[in-house]
Amino acid sequence: MMYAMTIKNYIEDAASKGKLYASDTCINRLQTIVNQFEENSMLIARMVYNSGKDVNDLGRYFSCRDTDDTRYIVFSLNGLPVGIYLGICGPVECTDADYNSMKPYLLDVGNTVLKALDIKQAYFQQNLTMDRFNFFDSQKENNYVHTLKPGHYITILIFSILIISLIAATVYEIIQRSKQAAMERLGIEEEPPRRKTI
């Protein structure tokens, strides 16, 4: 119940400050989930269970993607010595664009938290900026990464030519050495290379 109230307060606070620009579908779904907590308790439990709960905890990707009513999104924070990632299992209506549209509000919250923590390291004393954190749909990223582009094919071709050349040169060297060893065993001296005359 505490999490539900926290989420409800977050949504209402962000909306009242005019910093919640997510799609109406996403906002309506979030508000419905929170306002009808008992009816949605299993969904909330699944979302909390499948989401990351600590720094660099990506949660349970496949469990989140296995249901029709949840979507897996990754939060990333860069600009620190080590990137910070967190898996979020949220309602299927909320896309990465919806989460990214909440950045202005999250920026205020993040900077307030960093100030309250009073961490002495220099990299934590900087204010967060919009370009330092991002939300992305890992399913889209995986599809993009697994799609070969023309540059990939050219790279594969170049490396294939290099590997074939290395193999051919190695085979040629082995053949030449075995010929030379056979000639030495038979006591035949190798003929010096002939000079071409013009």
Rosetta blueprint (number, residue, H / E / L):
1 M L
2 M H
3 Y H
4 A H
5 M H
6 T H
7 I H
8 K H
9 N H
10 Y H
11 I H
12 E H
13 D H
14 A H
15 A H
16 S H
17 K L
18 G L
19 K L
20 L L
21 Y L
22 A L
23 S L
24 D H
25 T H
26 C H
27 I H
28 N H
29 R H
30 L H
31 Q H
32 T H
33 I H
34 V H
35 N H
36 Q L
37 F L
38 E L
39 E L
40 N L
41 S H
42 M H
43 L H
44 I H
45 A H
46 R H
47 M H
48 V H
49 Y H
50 N H
51 S L
52 G L
53 K L
54 D L
55 V L
56 N L
57 D E
58 L L
59 G L
60 R L
61 Y H
62 F H
63 S H
64 C H
65 R H
66 D L
67 T L
68 D L
69 D L
70 T E
71 R E
72 Y E
73 I E
74 V E
75 F E
76 S E
77 L E
78 N L
79 G L
80 L L
81 P L
82 V L
83 G L
84 I E
85 Y E
86 L E
87 G E
88 I E
89 C E
90 G E
91 P E
92 V L
93 E L
94 C L
95 T L
96 D H
97 A H
98 D H
99 Y H
100 N H
101 S H
102 M L
103 K H
104 P H
105 Y H
106 L H
107 L H
108 D H
109 V H
110 G H
111 N H
112 T H
113 V H
114 L H
115 K H
116 A H
117 L H
118 D L
119 I L
120 K L
121 Q L
122 A H
123 Y H
124 F H
125 Q L
126 Q L
127 N L
128 L L
129 T L
130 M H
131 D H
132 R H
133 F E
134 N E
135 F E
136 F E
137 D L
138 S H
139 Q H
140 K H
141 E H
142 N H
143 N H
144 Y H
145 V H
146 H L
147 T L
148 L L
149 K L
150 P H
151 G H
152 H H
153 Y H
154 I H
155 T H
156 I H
157 L H
158 I H
159 F H
160 S H
161 I H
162 L H
163 I H
164 I H
165 S H
166 L H
167 I H
168 A H
169 A H
170 T H
171 V H
172 Y H
173 E H
174 I H
175 I H
176 Q H
177 R H
178 S H
179 K H
180 Q H
181 A H
182 A H
183 M H
184 E H
185 R H
186 L H
187 G L
188 I L
189 E L
190 E L
191 E L
192 P L
193 P L
194 R L
195 R L
196 K L
197 T L
198 I L
